[in-house]
Amino acid sequence: MHINPQPPCPETSTSKALQIINMVEQVLMNTQKLQIAFLALLSFIALLHTTLSYTPILNAHLPLTLSCALCALLSLLYHLHTRPRPTLLLDYSCYKPPSHHHCTLAAAESFIRRGALFAPESIDFMRNIYLKSGLGNQTYAPPFIFHEDPIPTLNSAMQESQQGIFSSIDSLLSKTRTDPNQIDILIVTSGSFSPSPSLSSLIVNRYKLKPDVKTYNLSGMGCSSGVISIDLAANVLRTCKKVRFALVVITESITLNWYPGDNRPMLVSNCLFRVGCAAAILTNDPSRRRVAKMELVHSLRTHHGADDSAYRAAFQEEDDEGHTGISLTKDLIRVAGLNLREHMRVLAPRVLPLSQLASYVYSAAKAAVSRGESKPVVPDFTKAFEHMCIHTGGKAVIEQVRRVLRLGEEVTEPSRMTLNRFGNTSSSLVFYELAYFEAKGRVKRGDKMWMIAFGTGFKVGSLVWKWLRDSSLESDNPWEDCIDRYPLKTW
């Protein structure tokens, strides 16, 4: 009896093909290293032969010369072998919720009135905050708001998280042609939603990651955690030789952070925060440079929590009625400006050109001599970066950064437009700005881009990227269907 063989499973075939491709790439990379070492040795011998042929003094001390030359060669090879490996961003993907989850002013007011939880004064307060916030009618709310019985539950919070996480990862793995078994490190950050099992375990289970994958689950880090998680991934990739690929998932679930009370500093978060999620794959494999988007050239984290006002500027607590919420105090903007200046004092020497540094040092010395009659000039950071992704925390935060760094409105345009289109998506917000730059086609190979974000605690984080290829508008870009309408006059 003849039995027709079963066709191979497409997923298994793809997985095996990817494994073969990775093995070939690894062999080619090792071969390339041997070729470089061999050429270096050959060039060194040729140079040494030429030098000895025309230098009688060195011929007279041949053993000493050869010893010094060998030491120099070994030092060079040791340096090449031990120098930190590059941190490359292969690609990223931002979650775009369905259009029926748009949080218009009418949809927000309908939800609030259905719940009948707020006093009329609180409703008026939130309406005024919304109208002045810089948010448009295209931002996205969590699914529970559109349910017939809109009660924020653990199940609805998990639904919000899973939709964003799975959509972002699926899109990212597809366009990078990455097999989940290639992932060596998984970092997940979600500021105030930390279920058990963790979100990292959820991803391991969903994508069947390998048993020795290293997972990290960050929480309580606020809006800066996206930058912080990239910095963590970069540090691991630079130091661990056996690690090649890191998957970073940057999300937040705002369902359980909905505040139902009448404390005004806590009501502000209801008006600003919206649904968002991003995923990124980083690698230290030099052979992937040709397909990577960017290389991380600098990262900096500063923590200012030793100061009480900075520590309490954005604080989760209970109101007098026992309702939990995040209080955004009026002191938040002052704290952001003050700590941004402290952060820049550390970052500036690493990134500014010498002309700007010299000008700043001269003005600082002059200010010290004048005993406060003059102030140090603010360096022009547009001389260090072609593009900036500024923390999209809200209208007041963007304006504070613009004032402190003395930036033109054209520099803050991506931040203002991202706030209008997506709202404050917390830790993933700088990636929606990054997508704006790509959708506009403004980034060219060799350009430097600065990402800066603030977080509770109070923290400031910076990433400096160098673009390895020109930007392009991809099919999964969240701006793909609306970029022609921007920029808008938002305030």
C-alpha positions in Angstrom: 0.0 0.0 0.0 1.4 3.4 -1.0 1.3 6.1 1.7 1.7 9.7 0.7 4.4 11.4 2.8 3.2 14.3 4.9 4.5 17.7 3.8 6.9 19.4 6.3 5.4 21.9 8.7 6.0 25.4 7.4 7.0 26.7 10.8 9.5 23.8 11.3 11.0 24.3 7.8 11.3 28.1 8.5 12.9 27.4 11.9 15.5 25.0 10.4 16.2 27.4 7.5 16.8 30.2 10.0 19.1 28.0 12.1 21.1 27.1 9.0 21.4 30.8 8.0 22.6 31.7 11.5 25.2 28.9 11.5 26.5 30.1 8.1 26.6 33.7 9.4 28.5 32.6 12.5 31.0 30.6 10.4 31.5 33.6 8.1 32.0 35.9 11.0 34.6 33.7 12.6 36.3 33.3 9.2 36.3 37.1 8.8 38.0 37.4 12.2 40.7 34.9 11.2 41.2 36.8 7.9 41.6 40.1 9.7 44.1 38.6 12.2 46.1 36.9 9.4 46.2 40.1 7.3 47.3 42.1 10.4 50.1 39.6 11.1 51.1 39.6 7.4 51.2 43.4 7.2 53.1 43.5 10.5 55.8 41.1 9.2 56.1 43.0 5.9 56.5 46.3 7.8 59.1 44.7 10.2 61.1 43.3 7.3 61.1 46.7 5.6 62.2 48.5 8.7 65.0 46.0 9.5 66.3 46.1 5.9 66.9 49.9 6.1 67.8 50.4 9.7 71.3 49.0 10.7 70.8 50.0 14.4 67.8 47.7 14.7 69.7 44.9 13.0 72.3 45.2 15.7 69.7 44.6 18.3 67.6 42.1 16.5 66.4 40.0 19.5 65.2 43.1 21.4 63.5 44.5 18.3 61.7 41.2 17.6 60.6 41.0 21.3 59.2 44.5 21.2 57.5 43.9 17.9 55.9 40.7 19.1 54.6 42.4 22.3 53.1 45.2 20.2 51.4 42.7 17.9 50.0 40.7 20.8 48.7 43.9 22.4 47.0 44.9 19.2 45.3 41.5 18.9 44.3 41.5 22.6 42.7 44.9 22.1 40.8 43.8 19.0 39.6 40.7 20.9 38.5 42.3 24.2 37.1 45.7 23.0 33.4 46.1 23.7 31.2 44.7 20.9 28.7 47.1 19.2 25.1 47.4 20.3 23.0 47.4 17.2 19.2 48.0 16.9 18.0 45.5 14.3 14.5 46.9 14.2 11.6 47.9 16.4 7.8 47.8 16.1 5.1 50.0 17.8 1.6 48.8 18.6 -1.3 50.5 16.9 -4.6 49.6 18.5 -7.8 49.2 16.5 -9.5 52.4 15.4 -12.7 51.6 17.4 -10.5 52.2 20.5 -10.0 55.9 19.7 -10.4 58.0 22.8 -12.1 61.2 21.5 -13.4 63.8 23.9 -16.9 62.5 23.4 -15.9 58.9 24.1 -14.1 59.9 27.3 -17.0 61.9 28.6 -19.5 59.1 27.7 -17.4 56.7 29.7 -17.0 59.0 32.7 -20.8 59.7 32.9 -21.7 56.1 32.5 -19.5 55.2 35.5 -21.1 58.0 37.7 -18.0 58.0 39.9 -17.0 61.6 39.8 -18.4 64.9 41.2 -19.4 67.5 38.5 -16.4 69.6 39.6 -14.0 66.7 38.8 -15.6 66.2 35.4 -15.1 69.8 34.6 -11.6 69.7 35.8 -10.7 66.7 33.6 -12.4 68.3 30.6 -10.3 71.4 31.0 -7.1 69.4 31.4 -7.9 67.4 28.3 -8.6 70.5 26.2 -5.3 72.1 27.3 -3.2 68.9 27.2 -2.2 68.9 23.5 -3.9 65.5 23.0 -6.0 65.0 19.9 -9.0 62.7 19.1 -6.9 59.9 17.7 -5.3 58.6 20.9 -6.3 55.1 22.2 -7.9 54.0 25.4 -7.8 50.6 27.0 -10.5 48.1 25.9 -12.5 48.1 29.2 -13.6 51.7 28.6 -15.6 50.6 25.6 -17.3 47.6 27.4 -21.0 47.8 28.3 -20.0 47.4 31.9 -16.7 49.4 32.1 -15.1 48.1 35.2 -11.3 47.9 35.3 -10.4 44.3 36.3 -7.3 42.1 36.2 -8.7 40.3 33.1 -9.2 43.6 31.3 -5.7 44.7 32.3 -4.2 41.5 30.9 -6.3 41.9 27.7 -4.8 45.4 27.2 -1.2 44.1 27.9 -1.5 41.0 25.7 -2.9 42.9 22.7 0.0 45.4 22.7 2.7 42.9 23.5 1.7 40.1 21.1 1.0 42.5 18.2 4.4 44.3 18.6 6.4 41.1 18.9 4.6 39.3 16.1 5.3 42.3 13.8 9.0 42.6 14.9 9.8 38.9 14.5 8.2 38.8 11.1 10.0 41.8 9.6 13.4 40.8 11.1 12.9 37.2 10.2 14.0 36.2 13.7 13.3 32.8 15.1 12.2 33.0 18.8 14.8 30.4 19.6 17.5 33.0 18.7 16.5 35.2 21.6 19.1 35.0 24.4 17.8 37.8 26.6 14.2 39.0 27.2 13.7 42.3 29.0 10.1 43.5 29.7 9.3 46.8 31.4 5.8 47.7 32.6 5.8 50.5 35.2 2.9 49.8 37.4 1.4 46.5 36.1 3.2 43.5 37.5 1.1 40.3 37.4 2.1 36.9 38.5 3.4 35.0 36.6 5.3 37.9 35.2 4.9 39.5 31.7 8.2 38.0 30.7 6.9 34.5 31.6 3.9 35.3 29.5 6.1 35.9 26.5 8.3 32.9 27.1 5.1 30.7 27.2 3.5 32.3 24.1 6.6 32.1 21.9 8.2 29.0 23.4 11.5 30.6 24.0 14.5 28.3 24.8 15.0 27.1 28.4 18.2 29.0 29.0 16.8 32.4 27.9 17.7 35.1 30.5 14.6 37.1 31.5 14.3 40.5 33.3 11.1 42.1 34.4 11.3 45.8 35.3 8.5 47.6 37.2 8.0 50.9 39.0 10.5 52.7 36.7 8.0 55.2 35.2 8.2 56.7 31.7 12.0 56.4 31.6 11.9 52.6 31.7 12.0 52.3 27.9 15.3 54.0 27.8 16.5 52.2 30.9 15.6 48.7 29.5 17.6 49.5 26.3 20.6 50.5 28.4 20.3 47.3 30.4 20.2 45.2 27.2 23.2 47.1 25.8 25.3 46.4 29.0 24.6 42.7 28.8 25.3 42.5 25.1 28.6 44.3 25.6 29.9 42.0 28.3 28.5 38.5 27.6 30.2 36.7 24.7 27.6 33.9 24.6 24.7 36.4 24.2 23.8 37.6 20.7 20.2 38.7 20.6 18.1 40.7 23.1 14.3 41.2 22.8 13.1 44.3 24.7 9.4 44.8 25.2 8.3 48.2 26.5 4.7 48.5 27.6 2.3 49.7 30.3 -1.3 48.7 31.2 -3.3 51.7 32.3 -6.5 49.8 33.0 -5.8 49.3 36.7 -4.3 52.8 37.0 -7.6 54.4 36.2 -8.3 56.7 39.2 -12.0 56.8 40.3 -11.7 59.5 43.0 -11.8 63.3 43.2 -8.2 64.2 44.2 -7.1 66.6 41.5 -3.4 65.8 41.2 -4.4 62.1 40.7 -7.1 63.0 38.1 -4.4 64.4 35.8 -3.1 60.9 34.9 -6.7 60.0 33.6 -6.4 62.8 31.0 -2.8 62.2 29.7 -2.0 58.5 29.7 -3.0 56.3 26.7 -2.4 52.8 25.3 0.9 52.0 23.7 3.6 49.3 23.4 6.9 48.8 21.6 9.3 45.9 21.0 12.9 46.0 19.8 15.6 43.5 19.0 19.2 44.4 19.7 22.3 42.4 18.8 26.1 42.6 19.3 26.8 40.6 16.1 29.0 42.7 13.8 27.8 40.8 10.8 24.3 42.2 11.3 25.5 45.8 10.9 24.5 45.7 7.2 20.9 45.2 8.1 20.7 47.0 11.4 19.0 50.4 11.7 21.1 52.1 14.4 24.1 51.7 16.6 24.0 52.8 20.3 27.0 55.0 20.8 26.2 56.5 24.3 23.8 55.8 27.1 23.3 57.6 30.5 21.1 57.2 33.5 21.0 59.6 36.4 18.9 59.1 39.5 17.8 62.1 41.6 15.8 60.3 44.2 17.9 61.4 47.1 16.1 64.8 46.9 12.6 64.5 48.6 10.9 66.8 46.2 12.2 64.8 43.2 11.2 61.5 44.9 7.6 62.6 45.5 7.1 64.6 42.2 5.1 61.7 40.7 3.9 59.4 43.5 1.5 56.4 43.7 -0.6 56.6 46.9 -4.1 56.4 48.3 -6.5 59.4 48.6 -8.6 60.1 51.7 -11.3 57.6 50.4 -8.8 54.8 49.9 -8.7 55.0 46.1 -5.2 54.4 44.6 -3.8 56.7 42.0 -0.7 58.4 40.8 -0.4 62.0 42.0 1.3 64.3 39.5 2.2 67.3 41.6 2.7 70.9 40.4 6.3 70.5 41.4 6.8 67.9 38.7 7.8 70.5 36.0 10.3 72.3 38.2 11.8 69.0 39.2 12.0 67.9 35.5 13.8 71.1 34.6 16.2 71.0 37.5 17.2 67.4 37.0 17.5 67.8 33.3 20.2 70.4 33.9 22.0 68.0 36.2 21.7 65.2 33.6 23.1 67.5 30.9 26.2 68.3 32.9 27.1 64.7 32.8 26.1 64.0 29.2 27.5 67.2 27.6 31.2 66.3 27.8 30.5 63.0 26.1 28.6 64.3 23.1 29.2 68.0 22.5 31.7 69.1 19.8 34.9 70.8 21.2 33.7 74.3 20.0 30.6 74.0 22.2 32.5 72.6 25.1 35.1 75.4 25.0 32.4 78.0 24.8 30.6 76.5 27.8 33.8 76.2 29.9 34.7 79.8 29.2 31.2 81.1 30.1 31.2 78.9 33.3 34.6 80.3 34.4 33.4 83.9 33.6 30.3 83.3 35.7 32.4 82.0 38.6 34.6 85.1 38.5 31.7 87.5 38.3 30.1 86.0 41.4 26.7 85.4 39.8 26.5 88.6 37.7 26.6 86.4 34.6 25.4 82.9 33.9 27.0 80.1 31.9 25.7 79.8 28.3 23.5 76.8 27.4 25.3 74.7 24.9 23.7 74.2 21.6 22.8 70.5 21.5 21.6 70.7 18.0 25.3 70.8 17.1 25.7 67.3 18.6 22.5 65.7 17.3 20.6 65.9 14.0 17.4 64.6 15.6 15.9 64.5 19.1 13.2 62.3 20.6 12.1 64.4 23.6 10.0 62.9 26.4 6.3 63.2 25.4 5.1 63.4 29.0 2.7 66.3 28.4 2.6 69.8 27.0 4.2 71.4 30.1 7.1 68.8 30.1 7.8 69.4 26.4 7.8 73.1 26.9 10.1 72.9 29.9 12.7 70.8 28.0 12.5 73.4 25.1 13.1 76.3 27.5 16.0 74.6 29.4 17.8 73.6 26.2 16.7 76.7 24.2 15.3 74.7 21.3 13.2 75.9 18.4 9.7 74.6 17.8 11.0 72.6 14.8 13.1 70.5 17.2 10.1 69.6 19.4 7.7 69.0 16.5 8.0 65.2 16.7 7.3 65.2 20.4 4.3 67.5 20.1 2.9 65.5 17.2 3.3 62.2 19.1 1.5 63.6 22.1 -1.3 64.7 19.8 -1.6 61.4 18.0 -0.9 58.9 20.7 -0.9 60.7 24.0 1.5 59.8 26.8 2.1 56.1 26.2 4.6 56.1 29.2 7.7 54.0 28.6 7.2 53.4 24.9 6.7 57.1 24.0 10.2 57.7 22.5 9.7 54.9 20.0 6.5 56.4 18.7 8.6 59.6 18.1 11.2 57.5 16.4 8.5 56.1 14.1 7.5 59.7 13.3 11.0 60.5 12.1 11.0 57.4 9.9 7.5 58.1 8.5 8.7 61.6 7.5 11.9 60.2 5.9 14.0 62.8 7.7 16.8 60.5 9.0 19.9 59.8 6.9 22.8 57.3 7.3 25.3 58.8 9.7 22.9 61.0 11.6 22.9 61.0 15.3 19.7 60.9 17.3 19.1 61.6 21.0 16.4 60.0 23.0 15.6 61.4 26.5 12.9 60.4 29.0 12.0 61.1 32.6 10.7 58.7 35.1 9.3 58.5 38.6 11.8 58.4 41.4 13.1 60.8 39.9 15.2 59.5 36.9 16.5 60.9 33.7 17.7 58.6 30.9 19.5 59.3 27.6 20.3 57.1 24.5 22.4 58.4 21.7 22.1 56.5 18.4 24.0 56.6 15.1 21.9 55.7 12.1 23.4 53.0 9.9 21.0 53.5 7.0 18.4 55.9 5.7 15.0 55.8 7.3 12.0 54.5 5.5 8.2 54.2 5.9 7.4 50.6 6.7 4.0 48.9 6.6 3.8 48.5 10.4 4.7 52.1 11.1 1.9 53.5 13.4 2.0 56.7 11.4 1.6 55.0 8.0 -2.0 56.0 7.4 -1.9 59.5 8.7 1.6 61.0 8.4 0.6 63.3 5.5 -1.7 65.2 8.0 1.2 66.2 10.2 2.6 68.5 11.5 -0.5 70.2 13.0 -0.8 73.3 15.0 -1.4 71.8 18.4 -0.7 74.7 20.7 
